[in-house]
Amino acid sequence: MRSHCLPALVLAALSLSACGDAQPAPADATALDAPADASTADVATRDATDAASALIDDRFTQRQWEMLRRMSPVPAMPANPTNRFADNPQAAALGRMIFEDRGFSRGAQVACASCHDRARLFTDGRPLAEAQMPVMRGRRNTPTLLYAGWGRWKLWDGGADTLWAQPILAIENPHEHDFTRVEVARHVAEAYRAPWEALFGPLPPLDDTTRFPARAKPGDAAWRAMRPDDQDAINRIAANLGKALEAFERTLVPGRSAFDRYMAGDREAMTPEQRDGLKLFITLSCINCHLGPLFTDDQFHALRMPDDSTAGPDRGRAEGLATAAENVLGARSVYSDDRTVYAPAEPNSGAVVGQFRTPTLRGVALTAPYGHAGTLATLEEVIAHDAAGGLPLADPRAQGTVDPALIPFAPLPREVAALVSFLRALTPDEYVAR
C-alpha cells in the first residue's frame, strides 16, 4: 500500500519535508503533473509552453492551477460499505452520547471527548494524549477527528483499517481508557439498552458473571476462559460501538477555508503572503505527498521525527500492521458489513519501521504540537526539522531509515513565513453538522 514520495517537500507528520533536488524543483517538473512514461523532452516542451502562457494571479501556470482546482472544495464524504450504520441518524445520535460518556473508562475518568476537544479541532493541544489524568499518558499525539470519514487507515501507524475498528484500541489501551470490551458491553446494557437494541438487536445476558466476567479482553486469562460464542457476542458489541461512534464522527463536516474561497474565485480571500506560500507549496513539491482535497496521500513515510523521551522508541507502521493483524475487528473481519471492499494491508517488514501516516493539513494551524509524538511545538519547528533532513540515523530519538527522497534544504526566512501563512489559510471557518 505504500507509495514512495517522489522528489518532493514532504509535509508528512505535519512536516514540510524536502523531497527532491537540494534546490527548489520547478513546479512543472512534479511527478503529479508528468505521466510516469513522459520523457524529459516531453516535460521540457510542456514547461516551455507553460512559461509562455499567462500566469494566473501573477503566480500560477495553467497546469499548476489545474492541480489546485483538484484540491478544492472538499468533496462529499465517501460511503463506508463496511459499516451499514455509517450514515444512520439514530446511530449518530447514540455515537455522540457514547463519545461524551466517561463511563467507558476505568474509574469513569475519561471520555473520547476528553482528548478530542471541539475548540481545538477535536485535538487536545498536548504533546501526548492524556487519560486517567494526571498519571496516565498515551505515547502519541492526538490526531484531529475532522475529515476522519475520508481515507482508509486510522491512527498515526494505521493500526485500524476502518474508522469503526479504532475506538476499541483506545478503550482497551491501559494508557488511555484502560477498559475492556466486556465492561463496554455491560455499560452499554446499563446506560443505552433501549436505543442500542433498537439499532443492533438484543444484548446477551451480561448479568451472568459465570459467562461474562467483570473484566475481560483478548489476550487475558478471563477472556480465554469464555465460550467462543460469548466472545463473539462481546466482539460484535465492540464492533457496533465503533460503528455508532463512526456515524457520529461522520457528522463533523468542517466549513470552507480561506483557500477554498480563494479557489472559488475570491482572489482577496488569501493575503499576498499566503498566495506566495501556496506557490511555494507547489514549486517545492509539497503537493506530491499532500495532494488532493484533504492535502494527504493517506500513505506512510519515515521522516525520523523525534519520539517522546518518556514514551520510548516508536516503530510506527511496523507496530500498526501488527496491531491491525491482531485486531479481530476490521474491514475484512466477520464483523464487517462488506468484507470485499478493501484489499489486505502490505506485508510487515523492516522497511516500514518509523513510518507514519501523512496527516491532513486542513486545520493544521489549530492542531499544535506536531509529529506523531507532539515533539515539535510550532510549524516553524517542523520546517526546521525537515530542512535538516530529519534526525541523523545514529540518533536514538527516531526510528527507521529516512525516506531516501528526503533531502535537506535551506529555506529563506521569508519563505518559511509564507509557507506557514498559507497553512493557516487551510483553517476551516466552522464545523457544520450534516
C-alpha positions as CSV (number, residue, x, y, z in Angstrom):
1,M,0.0,0.0,0.0
2,R,3.0,2.3,0.5
3,S,3.9,4.7,-2.3
4,H,7.3,6.5,-2.1
5,C,7.2,10.2,-2.1
6,L,8.7,11.3,-5.4
7,P,11.1,14.3,-5.3
8,A,9.0,16.5,-3.0
9,L,8.9,18.7,0.0
10,V,7.1,16.1,2.2
11,L,4.8,17.5,4.8
12,A,4.1,14.1,6.3
13,A,3.6,14.0,10.1
14,L,2.6,17.6,9.8
15,S,6.0,18.4,8.3
16,L,7.3,20.4,5.4
17,S,10.0,18.0,4.2
18,A,12.2,18.5,1.2
19,C,11.9,15.5,-1.1
20,G,13.6,16.4,-4.3
21,D,16.5,18.5,-5.5
22,A,18.5,20.4,-3.0
23,Q,17.3,23.5,-4.7
24,P,13.6,24.0,-5.1
25,A,12.4,22.0,-8.1
26,P,10.4,23.7,-10.8
27,A,6.7,23.2,-10.2
28,D,6.1,21.9,-13.7
29,A,8.6,19.0,-13.1
30,T,6.5,17.5,-10.3
31,A,5.5,13.8,-10.6
32,L,1.9,14.8,-10.1
33,D,2.0,16.7,-13.4
34,A,4.0,14.3,-15.6
35,P,2.9,10.9,-16.6
36,A,5.1,8.0,-15.5
37,D,6.2,7.4,-19.1
38,A,6.8,11.0,-20.0
39,S,10.2,11.7,-21.5
40,T,12.4,14.5,-20.4
41,A,11.9,16.1,-23.7
42,D,8.1,15.9,-23.4
43,V,8.2,17.6,-20.0
44,A,10.6,20.2,-21.2
45,T,8.4,21.0,-24.2
46,R,5.4,21.4,-21.9
47,D,7.5,23.5,-19.5
48,A,8.3,25.9,-22.3
49,T,4.7,26.1,-23.3
50,D,3.6,26.9,-19.8
51,A,6.3,29.5,-19.4
52,A,4.9,31.3,-22.4
53,S,1.4,31.2,-21.0
54,A,-0.2,34.0,-18.9
55,L,0.1,33.4,-15.2
56,I,-3.0,33.2,-13.1
57,D,-2.9,35.6,-10.2
58,D,0.6,36.6,-11.4
59,R,1.9,33.3,-9.9
60,F,0.5,30.1,-11.3
61,T,0.8,28.4,-14.6
62,Q,-2.2,26.7,-16.2
63,R,-1.1,23.3,-15.2
64,Q,-0.4,24.4,-11.6
65,W,-3.8,25.9,-11.5
66,E,-5.4,22.7,-12.7
67,M,-3.7,20.9,-9.9
68,L,-5.0,23.4,-7.4
69,R,-8.5,23.1,-8.7
70,R,-8.5,19.4,-7.8
71,M,-7.8,20.4,-4.2
72,S,-10.9,22.4,-3.5
73,P,-13.7,22.1,-2.5
74,V,-13.6,19.0,-0.2
75,P,-16.0,16.5,-1.9
76,A,-18.8,14.7,-0.3
77,M,-17.7,12.1,2.2
78,P,-17.4,8.7,0.6
79,A,-19.6,5.9,1.8
80,N,-18.2,3.2,4.0
81,P,-19.7,-0.2,2.9
82,T,-18.0,-1.9,5.9
83,N,-20.4,-0.1,8.2
84,R,-24.1,-0.2,7.3
85,F,-24.9,2.2,10.1
86,A,-22.3,4.8,9.0
87,D,-24.9,7.4,7.9
88,N,-27.8,6.3,10.1
89,P,-29.0,9.3,12.2
90,Q,-30.0,7.2,15.1
91,A,-26.6,5.6,15.2
92,A,-25.0,9.1,15.0
93,A,-27.1,10.3,18.0
94,L,-26.1,7.2,20.0
95,G,-22.5,7.7,19.0
96,R,-22.5,11.3,20.2
97,M,-23.7,10.2,23.7
98,I,-21.0,7.5,23.8
99,F,-18.4,10.0,22.6
100,E,-19.1,12.2,25.6
101,D,-19.5,9.4,28.2
102,R,-16.8,8.9,30.8
103,G,-18.4,5.6,31.7
104,F,-16.4,3.8,29.0
105,S,-13.2,4.1,31.0
106,R,-11.7,2.7,34.2
107,G,-12.9,4.8,37.1
108,A,-15.2,6.8,34.8
109,Q,-12.3,9.4,34.4
110,V,-12.1,9.9,30.6
111,A,-14.3,10.1,27.5
112,C,-13.4,10.2,23.9
113,A,-14.2,13.9,24.1
114,S,-11.6,14.4,26.8
115,C,-8.8,14.2,24.2
116,H,-10.8,15.3,21.2
117,D,-11.8,18.9,22.1
118,R,-14.1,20.6,19.6
119,A,-12.4,24.0,20.4
120,R,-9.1,22.6,19.3
121,L,-10.3,21.0,16.0
122,F,-11.0,17.8,18.0
123,T,-7.5,17.5,19.4
124,D,-6.2,18.3,22.9
125,G,-3.3,20.7,22.5
126,R,-0.9,18.3,24.4
127,P,2.1,16.6,23.1
128,L,0.7,13.2,24.1
129,A,-2.8,12.1,24.7
130,E,-3.6,12.1,28.5
131,A,-6.1,9.8,30.1
132,Q,-6.7,8.6,33.7
133,M,-5.4,12.1,34.4
134,P,-3.0,13.1,35.7
135,V,-1.0,9.9,35.9
136,M,-1.6,8.1,32.6
137,R,-0.4,9.2,29.2
138,G,-0.5,7.7,25.7
139,R,2.6,7.6,23.6
140,R,1.3,9.6,20.6
141,N,-0.1,12.9,19.7
142,T,-3.9,13.1,19.4
143,P,-5.0,13.5,15.8
144,T,-8.0,15.6,14.7
145,L,-11.3,13.8,14.1
146,L,-12.2,16.2,11.3
147,Y,-12.0,14.5,7.9
148,A,-11.8,11.1,9.7
149,G,-14.5,9.8,7.4
150,W,-12.1,10.0,4.4
151,G,-9.3,7.6,3.7
152,R,-8.8,4.1,4.8
153,W,-6.1,3.9,7.5
154,K,-6.6,5.4,11.0
155,L,-4.1,6.4,13.7
156,W,-0.6,7.5,13.1
157,D,0.6,4.0,12.4
158,G,-2.5,2.7,10.5
159,G,-3.3,0.3,13.3
160,A,-7.0,0.4,12.4
161,D,-8.1,-0.2,8.8
162,T,-11.6,1.4,9.3
163,L,-12.9,4.2,11.4
164,W,-15.1,1.8,13.4
165,A,-12.3,-0.6,14.3
166,Q,-10.3,2.2,16.0
167,P,-12.3,3.0,19.2
168,I,-11.8,-0.3,20.9
169,L,-8.0,0.1,20.6
170,A,-8.1,3.3,22.7
171,I,-10.7,1.9,25.1
172,E,-8.6,-1.1,25.9
173,N,-5.3,0.7,25.9
174,P,-4.0,0.7,29.6
175,H,-2.5,4.2,29.0
176,E,-5.8,5.6,27.7
177,H,-9.3,4.4,28.8
178,D,-8.0,1.2,30.4
179,F,-11.3,-0.5,30.0
180,T,-12.2,-3.9,28.5
181,R,-14.8,-4.9,25.9
182,V,-16.8,-6.9,28.4
183,E,-17.0,-3.8,30.6
184,V,-18.0,-1.9,27.5
185,A,-20.8,-4.3,26.8
186,R,-22.0,-4.1,30.4
187,H,-22.0,-0.3,30.4
188,V,-24.0,-0.3,27.1
189,A,-26.6,-2.5,28.8
190,E,-26.8,-0.3,31.8
191,A,-26.9,3.1,30.1
192,Y,-28.1,2.6,26.5
193,R,-30.1,-0.6,26.3
194,A,-33.2,0.8,24.6
195,P,-31.5,2.8,21.7
196,W,-28.9,0.1,21.4
197,E,-31.3,-2.8,20.9
198,A,-33.5,-0.7,18.6
199,L,-30.4,-0.4,16.3
200,F,-28.4,-3.5,16.8
201,G,-30.8,-6.1,18.4
202,P,-30.9,-7.8,21.8
203,L,-27.9,-7.8,24.1
204,P,-26.7,-11.0,25.7
205,P,-27.4,-11.8,29.4
206,L,-24.5,-9.7,30.7
207,D,-25.5,-10.1,34.3
208,D,-24.5,-13.8,34.1
209,T,-21.0,-13.4,35.6
210,T,-20.2,-17.1,35.0
211,R,-20.3,-16.3,31.3
212,F,-19.3,-12.7,31.3
213,P,-16.6,-11.8,33.9
214,A,-16.1,-8.4,35.4
215,R,-13.1,-7.5,33.1
216,A,-12.0,-9.4,30.0
217,K,-10.4,-8.7,26.7
218,P,-8.5,-10.7,24.1
219,G,-5.2,-11.9,25.4
220,D,-6.0,-12.2,29.1
221,A,-7.0,-15.3,31.0
222,A,-10.5,-14.2,31.8
223,W,-11.2,-13.8,28.0
224,R,-9.7,-17.2,27.2
225,A,-12.0,-18.8,29.7
226,M,-15.1,-17.5,28.0
227,R,-17.1,-19.6,25.5
228,P,-16.4,-18.8,21.8
229,D,-20.0,-17.8,21.2
230,D,-19.9,-15.4,24.2
231,Q,-16.6,-14.0,22.9
232,D,-18.3,-13.4,19.5
233,A,-21.2,-11.7,21.2
234,I,-18.9,-9.3,23.0
235,N,-16.8,-8.6,19.9
236,R,-20.0,-7.7,18.0
237,I,-20.9,-5.2,20.7
238,A,-17.4,-3.7,20.4
239,A,-17.8,-3.5,16.7
240,N,-21.2,-1.9,16.9
241,L,-19.9,0.6,19.5
242,G,-17.3,1.6,16.9
243,K,-19.9,1.8,14.2
244,A,-22.0,4.2,16.2
245,L,-19.0,6.3,17.0
246,E,-18.1,6.4,13.3
247,A,-21.6,7.5,12.5
248,F,-21.2,10.5,14.9
249,E,-17.7,11.4,13.6
250,R,-19.0,11.4,10.0
251,T,-21.3,14.3,11.0
252,L,-18.3,16.5,11.8
253,V,-18.0,18.3,8.5
254,P,-15.9,21.5,8.5
255,G,-16.8,24.6,6.7
256,R,-14.8,26.3,4.0
257,S,-11.3,27.7,4.5
258,A,-9.7,30.9,3.0
259,F,-8.0,28.6,0.5
260,D,-11.4,27.2,-0.6
261,R,-12.9,30.7,-1.0
262,Y,-9.8,31.7,-3.0
263,M,-10.2,28.8,-5.3
264,A,-13.9,29.6,-5.7
265,G,-13.0,33.0,-7.2
266,D,-12.4,35.3,-4.3
267,R,-8.9,36.4,-5.0
268,E,-8.7,38.5,-1.8
269,A,-9.6,35.6,0.4
270,M,-5.9,34.9,0.9
271,T,-3.3,37.6,1.6
272,P,-0.4,38.1,-0.9
273,E,1.9,36.3,1.5
274,Q,-0.5,33.3,1.7
275,R,-0.7,33.2,-2.1
276,D,3.1,33.3,-2.2
277,G,3.2,30.4,0.3
278,L,0.8,28.4,-1.9
279,K,3.1,29.0,-4.9
280,L,6.0,27.6,-2.8
281,F,3.8,24.7,-1.7
282,I,3.8,23.7,-5.4
283,T,7.3,24.7,-6.5
284,L,8.9,22.9,-3.6
285,S,6.7,19.9,-4.4
286,C,4.9,19.7,-1.1
287,I,1.9,18.8,-3.3
288,N,3.4,15.4,-4.2
289,C,2.6,14.0,-0.7
290,H,0.0,16.5,0.5
291,L,-2.2,16.3,-2.6
292,G,-5.9,16.1,-3.2
293,P,-8.7,18.0,-1.3
294,L,-7.5,16.7,2.1
295,F,-3.8,17.5,1.5
296,T,-2.7,14.0,2.2
297,D,-1.8,10.9,0.2
298,D,-3.0,8.7,3.1
299,Q,0.3,6.8,2.9
300,F,3.2,6.2,5.3
301,H,6.6,7.8,5.3
302,A,9.6,7.8,7.6
303,L,10.9,11.3,8.3
304,R,12.8,10.5,11.5
305,M,10.8,12.9,13.6
306,P,11.7,12.6,17.3
307,D,9.9,10.2,19.6
308,D,8.8,11.3,23.1
309,S,11.6,10.6,25.5
310,T,9.4,9.2,28.2
311,A,7.3,7.0,25.8
312,G,10.3,5.3,24.3
313,P,11.1,4.2,20.7
314,D,8.1,4.2,18.4
315,R,8.3,1.8,15.4
316,G,5.4,3.4,13.7
317,R,3.8,1.5,10.7
318,A,5.6,-1.7,11.8
319,E,3.6,-1.6,15.0
320,G,0.4,-0.6,13.2
321,L,0.5,-3.5,10.9
322,A,0.9,-5.9,13.8
323,T,-2.0,-4.2,15.7
324,A,-4.3,-4.4,12.6
325,A,-3.4,-8.1,12.1
326,E,-4.2,-8.9,15.7
327,N,-7.4,-6.9,15.9
328,V,-10.5,-9.2,15.3
329,L,-12.4,-6.1,14.2
330,G,-11.7,-4.6,10.8
331,A,-12.7,-4.2,7.2
332,R,-12.1,-7.9,6.4
333,S,-13.4,-9.4,9.6
334,V,-16.6,-11.2,10.2
335,Y,-17.9,-8.0,11.9
336,S,-17.6,-6.0,8.6
337,D,-20.7,-5.3,6.6
338,D,-18.7,-5.7,3.4
339,R,-15.5,-7.9,3.6
340,T,-14.6,-7.4,-0.1
341,V,-14.2,-3.6,-0.4
342,Y,-10.6,-3.3,0.9
343,A,-7.5,-5.3,-0.1
344,P,-5.2,-6.7,2.5
345,A,-2.5,-4.5,4.0
346,E,1.0,-4.5,2.7
347,P,3.5,-7.1,4.3
348,N,5.2,-6.1,7.5
349,S,8.9,-5.7,7.1
350,G,11.9,-3.7,8.3
351,A,11.2,-1.2,5.5
352,V,8.1,0.2,7.3
353,V,9.8,0.9,10.7
354,G,9.5,4.5,11.7
355,Q,6.9,5.3,9.0
356,F,3.8,7.3,10.0
357,R,0.7,8.3,8.1
358,T,0.7,11.6,6.2
359,P,-1.9,13.7,8.0
360,T,-4.3,16.2,6.5
361,L,-3.0,19.7,6.5
362,R,-6.5,21.2,6.7
363,G,-6.8,22.9,10.1
364,V,-3.1,22.3,10.8
365,A,-2.7,25.7,12.4
366,L,-5.0,24.7,15.2
367,T,-3.6,21.3,16.0
368,A,-0.2,22.0,17.5
369,P,2.1,20.4,18.7
370,Y,3.2,18.4,15.7
371,G,4.5,15.0,14.8
372,H,3.5,11.5,16.0
373,A,4.8,12.3,19.5
374,G,4.0,16.0,19.6
375,T,7.7,16.9,19.9
376,L,7.6,19.9,17.6
377,A,5.8,22.8,19.1
378,T,5.3,25.0,16.0
379,L,5.1,24.8,12.3
380,E,8.3,26.7,12.1
381,E,10.0,23.9,14.2
382,V,8.6,21.3,11.8
383,I,10.1,23.2,8.8
384,A,13.5,23.4,10.6
385,H,13.4,19.7,11.4
386,D,12.8,18.8,7.8
387,A,15.2,21.3,6.4
388,A,17.9,19.4,8.4
389,G,16.8,16.2,6.7
390,G,15.3,14.6,9.8
391,L,17.3,13.3,12.7
392,P,20.6,11.6,11.9
393,L,20.5,7.8,11.6
394,A,22.6,7.4,14.7
395,D,20.2,9.4,16.8
396,P,18.2,7.1,19.1
397,R,15.3,9.5,19.3
398,A,13.9,8.4,16.0
399,Q,13.4,5.0,14.3
400,G,13.9,3.6,10.9
401,T,15.7,4.9,7.8
402,V,14.6,8.2,6.5
403,D,12.8,8.2,3.2
404,P,15.5,8.4,0.5
405,A,13.7,11.3,-1.1
406,L,14.1,13.5,1.9
407,I,16.9,15.8,1.1
408,P,18.0,18.8,3.3
409,F,17.1,22.2,2.1
410,A,17.7,25.8,3.1
411,P,14.5,27.9,3.0
412,L,14.8,31.7,3.4
413,P,13.1,33.2,6.4
414,R,10.5,34.9,4.2
415,E,9.8,31.5,2.5
416,V,9.2,29.9,5.9
417,A,6.9,32.7,6.9
418,A,5.0,32.4,3.6
419,L,4.5,28.7,3.9
420,V,3.3,29.0,7.5
421,S,0.9,31.8,6.4
422,F,-0.5,29.6,3.7
423,L,-1.0,26.7,6.1
424,R,-3.1,29.0,8.3
425,A,-5.3,29.7,5.2
426,L,-6.4,26.0,5.4
427,T,-8.2,26.6,8.7
428,P,-11.9,25.8,8.3
429,D,-14.4,28.6,9.1
430,E,-16.7,26.4,11.2
431,Y,-17.9,22.9,11.8
432,V,-21.1,22.1,10.1
433,A,-23.2,19.2,11.3
434,R,-24.6,17.2,8.4
